[in-house]
């Protein structure tokens, strides 16, 4: 699929969402990457084989926890 040099990560690699965007679907809220992955705005993914990856946003600190006393 990917014609980039160096090639983008495949859909089976852990860093698959680092592949280059090909098409943006604003109505649905997702981007199709050159490796065939659909990356949703909530960080969920749909892989080319139909597998679903649950949203995996990093956990942030709350304002109280990040401010010094």
DSSP file (Angstrom, degrees, kcal/mol; ACC not computed):
  #  RESIDUE AA STRUCTURE BP1 BP2  ACC     N-H-->O    O-->H-N    N-H-->O    O-->H-N    TCO  KAPPA ALPHA  PHI   PSI    X-CA   Y-CA   Z-CA
    1    1 A X              0   0    0      0, 0.0     2,-0.2     0, 0.0    34,-0.1   0.000 360.0 360.0 360.0 -58.8    0.0    0.0    0.0
    2    2 A X        +     0   0    0      1,-0.1     5,-0.1     6,-0.1    33,-0.0  -0.457 360.0 179.7 -73.5 130.2    2.5    2.6    1.2
    3    3 A X        +     0   0    0     -2,-0.2    -1,-0.1     3,-0.1     4,-0.1   0.276  43.3 120.3-107.8   7.1    4.7    4.1   -1.5
    4    4 A X        -     0   0    0      2,-0.1     2,-0.5    16,-0.0     4,-0.1  -0.367  67.0-107.1 -75.1 153.1    6.6    6.5    0.9
    5    5 A X  S    S+     0   0    0      1,-0.2     2,-0.2     2,-0.1    -2,-0.0  -0.987 113.9  26.9-121.4 119.1   10.3    6.4    1.5
    6    6 A X  S    S-     0   0    0     -2,-0.5    -1,-0.2     2,-0.0    -3,-0.1   0.677 115.2-115.6 -66.6 157.4   11.0    5.2    4.1
    7    7 A X        -     0   0    0     -2,-0.2    -2,-0.1     1,-0.1     3,-0.1  -0.266  25.9-111.8 -65.7 149.1    7.8    3.3    4.2
    8    8 A X        -     0   0    0      1,-0.1    -6,-0.1    -4,-0.1    11,-0.1  -0.332  46.5 -80.9 -71.6 159.9    5.2    4.0    6.9
    9    9 A X        -     0   0    0      6,-0.3    -1,-0.1     1,-0.1    10,-0.1  -0.326  50.9-115.5 -60.0 144.0    4.4    1.5    9.6
   10   10 A X    >   -     0   0    0      1,-0.1     3,-1.3    -3,-0.1    -1,-0.1  -0.261  28.2-101.5 -74.9 169.4    2.1   -1.3    8.5
   11   11 A X  T 3  S+     0   0    0     24,-0.3     5,-0.1     1,-0.3    -1,-0.1   0.665 121.4  55.8 -67.2 -16.0   -1.3   -1.8   10.1
   12   12 A X  T 3  S+     0   0    0      4,-0.1    -1,-0.3     3,-0.1     2,-0.2   0.533  87.9  94.7 -94.4  -6.9    0.0   -4.6   12.2
   13   13 A X  S X  S-     0   0    0     -3,-1.3     3,-1.6     1,-0.1     4,-0.1  -0.565  82.2-121.7 -85.5 150.3    2.8   -2.6   13.8
   14   14 A X  T 3  S+     0   0    0      1,-0.3     3,-0.4    -2,-0.2    -1,-0.1   0.804 113.2  50.9 -60.3 -30.2    2.3   -0.9   17.2
   15   15 A X  T >  S+     0   0    0      1,-0.2     3,-2.2     2,-0.1    -1,-0.3   0.021  71.6 129.1 -96.1  28.5    3.1    2.6   15.8
   16   16 A X  G X   +     0   0    0     -3,-1.6     3,-1.5     1,-0.3    19,-0.2   0.751  62.2  65.3 -56.2 -29.2    0.6    2.1   12.9
   17   17 A X  G 3  S+     0   0    0     -3,-0.4    -1,-0.3     1,-0.3    -2,-0.1   0.452  85.7  73.9 -78.0   3.0   -1.1    5.5   13.6
   18   18 A X  G <  S+     0   0    0     -3,-2.2    -1,-0.3     2,-0.1    -2,-0.2   0.440  72.6 112.9 -88.7  -1.8    2.1    7.2   12.6
   19   19 A X  S <  S-     0   0    0     -3,-1.5     2,-0.1    -4,-0.1   -12,-0.0  -0.278  81.0 -89.1 -66.8 158.7    1.4    6.4    8.9
   20   20 A X        -     0   0    0      1,-0.1    14,-2.5    13,-0.1    15,-0.2  -0.432  41.2-111.5 -73.1 140.5    0.7    9.4    6.6
   21   21 A X  E     +A   33   0A   0     12,-0.2    12,-0.3     1,-0.2     3,-0.1  -0.457  33.5 176.0 -69.3 142.1   -2.9   10.5    6.2
   22   22 A X  E     +     0   0A   0     10,-3.4     2,-0.4     1,-0.4    11,-0.2   0.743  66.2  10.5-110.1 -48.3   -4.5    9.9    2.8
   23   23 A X  E     -A   32   0A   0      9,-1.5     9,-3.0     2,-0.0     2,-0.5  -0.996  61.0-147.4-139.9 140.4   -8.1   11.1    3.2
   24   24 A X  E     -A   31   0A   0     -2,-0.4     2,-0.7     7,-0.2     7,-0.2  -0.928   4.9-164.1-108.6 130.3  -10.0   13.0    5.9
   25   25 A X  E  >> +A   30   0A   0      5,-3.2     4,-2.4    -2,-0.5     5,-1.8  -0.828  11.0 176.1-113.3  89.3  -13.6   12.2    6.6
   26   26 A X  T  45S+     0   0    0     -2,-0.7    -1,-0.2     1,-0.2     5,-0.0   0.849  77.0  57.4 -64.3 -36.1  -14.9   15.2    8.6
   27   27 A X  T  45S+     0   0    0      1,-0.2    -1,-0.2     2,-0.1    -2,-0.0   0.887 117.7  33.2 -63.1 -38.9  -18.5   14.0    8.7
   28   28 A X  T  45S-     0   0    0     -3,-0.3    -2,-0.2     2,-0.2    -1,-0.2   0.752 108.5-123.6 -87.6 -27.4  -17.5   10.7   10.3
   29   29 A X  T  <5 +     0   0    0     -4,-2.4    12,-2.8     1,-0.3     2,-0.3   0.883  69.3 107.0  84.2  43.2  -14.6   12.1   12.3
   30   30 A X  E   < -AB  25  40A   0     -5,-1.8    -5,-3.2    10,-0.3     2,-0.4  -0.958  55.1-140.5-147.6 166.5  -11.8    9.9   11.0
   31   31 A X  E     -AB  24  39A   0      8,-2.3     8,-3.1    -2,-0.3     2,-0.5  -0.992  16.5-136.5-128.5 134.5   -8.8    9.8    8.8
   32   32 A X  E     -AB  23  38A   0     -9,-3.0   -10,-3.4    -2,-0.4    -9,-1.5  -0.824  23.9-150.8 -90.9 126.9   -7.7    7.0    6.5
   33   33 A X  E >   -A   21   0A   0      4,-2.9     3,-2.1    -2,-0.5   -12,-0.2  -0.536  27.3-107.0 -93.6 162.3   -4.0    6.4    6.7
   34   34 A X  T 3  S+     0   0    0    -14,-2.5   -13,-0.1     1,-0.3    -1,-0.1   0.654 118.5  60.7 -66.3 -14.6   -1.8    5.1    3.9
   35   35 A X  T 3  S-     0   0    0    -19,-0.2   -24,-0.3   -15,-0.2    -1,-0.3   0.346 122.8-102.9 -92.8   6.6   -1.6    1.7    5.6
   36   36 A X  S <  S+     0   0    0     -3,-2.1     2,-0.3     1,-0.3    -2,-0.1   0.412  76.6 137.4  91.7  -1.7   -5.3    1.2    5.5
   37   37 A X        -     0   0    0    -21,-0.2    -4,-2.9    10,-0.1     2,-0.7  -0.581  48.2-142.5 -79.0 137.2   -6.1    2.1    9.1
   38   38 A X  E     -BC  32  46A   0      8,-2.6     8,-2.2    -2,-0.3     2,-0.6  -0.921  17.6-161.3 -96.3 116.9   -9.1    4.4    9.9
   39   39 A X  E     -BC  31  45A   0     -8,-3.1    -8,-2.3    -2,-0.7     6,-0.2  -0.894   7.8-150.4-103.8 115.4   -8.0    6.6   12.7
   40   40 A X  E >   -B   30   0A   0      4,-2.9     3,-2.2    -2,-0.6   -10,-0.3  -0.486  24.6-113.6 -87.6 156.5  -10.9    8.2   14.6
   41   41 A X  T 3  S+     0   0    0    -12,-2.8   -11,-0.1     1,-0.3    -1,-0.1   0.766 118.0  58.1 -59.2 -27.3  -10.9   11.5   16.3
   42   42 A X  T 3  S-     0   0    0    -13,-0.3    -1,-0.3     2,-0.1    15,-0.3   0.322 123.1-106.7 -85.2  10.0  -11.4    9.8   19.7
   43   43 A X  S <  S+     0   0    0     -3,-2.2    13,-0.3     1,-0.3    -2,-0.1   0.466  78.6 134.1  75.0   8.5   -8.1    7.8   19.0
   44   44 A X        -     0   0    0     11,-0.2    -4,-2.9    -5,-0.0     2,-0.3  -0.446  41.2-151.2 -74.7 161.6  -10.0    4.6   18.3
   45   45 A X  E     -CD  39  53A   0      8,-2.4     8,-2.7    -6,-0.2     2,-0.5  -0.978  18.9-154.0-138.4 149.1   -9.0    2.7   15.2
   46   46 A X  E     -CD  38  52A   0     -8,-2.2    -8,-2.6    -2,-0.3     6,-0.2  -0.987  25.8-148.4-119.3 117.4  -10.5    0.3   12.6
   47   47 A X    >   -     0   0    0      4,-2.9     3,-2.4    -2,-0.5   -10,-0.1  -0.446  25.9-107.8 -85.6 158.6   -7.8   -1.9   11.1
   48   48 A X  T 3  S+     0   0    0      1,-0.3    -1,-0.1   -13,-0.2   -12,-0.1   0.774 119.1  57.3 -56.9 -27.7   -7.9   -3.2    7.5
   49   49 A X  T 3  S-     0   0    0      2,-0.1    -1,-0.3     1,-0.0    -2,-0.0   0.424 124.3-102.0 -84.1   3.2   -8.7   -6.7    8.7
   50   50 A X  S <  S+     0   0    0     -3,-2.4    -2,-0.1     1,-0.3     2,-0.1   0.372  74.8 143.8  93.7  -3.7  -11.8   -5.4   10.6
   51   51 A X        -     0   0    0     -5,-0.1    -4,-2.9     1,-0.1     2,-0.4  -0.387  42.1-138.2 -68.6 147.1  -10.2   -5.4   14.0
   52   52 A X  E     -D   46   0A   0     -6,-0.2     2,-0.5    -2,-0.1    -6,-0.2  -0.903   9.5-160.0-109.6 134.7  -11.2   -2.6   16.4
   53   53 A X  E     -D   45   0A   0     -8,-2.7    -8,-2.4    -2,-0.4     3,-0.1  -0.972  25.2-126.8-111.8 120.9   -8.7   -0.8   18.6
   54   54 A X        -     0   0    0     -2,-0.5    -8,-0.0   -10,-0.2     0, 0.0  -0.225  40.8 -79.5 -62.9 152.9  -10.5    1.0   21.5
   55   55 A X        -     0   0    0      1,-0.1   -11,-0.2   -11,-0.1   -12,-0.2  -0.250  45.6-170.8 -52.3 139.5   -9.7    4.7   22.0
   56   56 A X        +     0   0    0    -13,-0.3     2,-0.1   -14,-0.1    -1,-0.1  -0.384  13.2 166.9-137.4  56.7   -6.4    5.1   23.8
   57   57 A X        -     0   0    0    -15,-0.3     2,-0.1     1,-0.1   -15,-0.0  -0.456  44.3-105.2 -67.8 142.6   -6.1    8.8   24.8
   58   58 A X        -     0   0    0     -2,-0.1     2,-0.5     1,-0.1    -1,-0.1  -0.451  35.7-111.5 -67.3 143.6   -3.3    9.4   27.2
   59   59 A X        -     0   0    0     -2,-0.1     2,-0.2    -3,-0.1    -1,-0.1  -0.643  35.8-152.9 -77.5 125.9   -4.4   10.1   30.7
   60   60 A X        -     0   0    0     -2,-0.5     2,-0.3     1,-0.1    -1,-0.0  -0.531  17.2-106.0 -95.3 164.6   -3.8   13.7   31.7
   61   61 A X        -     0   0    0     -2,-0.2     2,-0.1     1,-0.1    -1,-0.1  -0.641  34.8-115.9 -85.6 146.6   -3.3   15.2   35.1
   62   62 A X     >  -     0   0    0     -2,-0.3     4,-1.7     1,-0.1     3,-0.2  -0.411  29.9-107.1 -74.9 160.1   -6.0   17.1   36.7
   63   63 A X  H  > S+     0   0    0      1,-0.2     4,-1.0     2,-0.2     3,-0.1   0.882 119.4  51.4 -55.7 -41.0   -5.4   20.8   37.4
   64   64 A X  H  4 S+     0   0    0      1,-0.2     3,-0.3     2,-0.2    -1,-0.2   0.870 109.9  49.1 -66.7 -36.6   -5.1   20.2   41.2
   65   65 A X  H  4 S+     0   0    0     -3,-0.2    -1,-0.2     1,-0.2    -2,-0.2   0.780 112.0  48.1 -75.0 -25.6   -2.5   17.4   40.7
   66   66 A X  H  < S+     0   0    0     -4,-1.7     2,-0.4    -3,-0.1    -1,-0.2   0.605  95.8  83.3 -93.1 -10.6   -0.3   19.4   38.4
   67   67 A X  S  < S-     0   0    0     -4,-1.0     2,-0.1    -3,-0.3    -5,-0.0  -0.765  80.3-122.2 -95.0 135.1   -0.2   22.6   40.4
   68   68 A X              0   0    0     -2,-0.4    -2,-0.1     1,-0.1    -1,-0.0  -0.408 360.0 360.0 -68.9 152.5    2.3   23.0   43.2
   69   69 A X              0   0    0     -2,-0.1    -1,-0.1     0, 0.0    -2,-0.0   0.498 360.0 360.0 -67.4 360.0    0.8   23.8   46.6
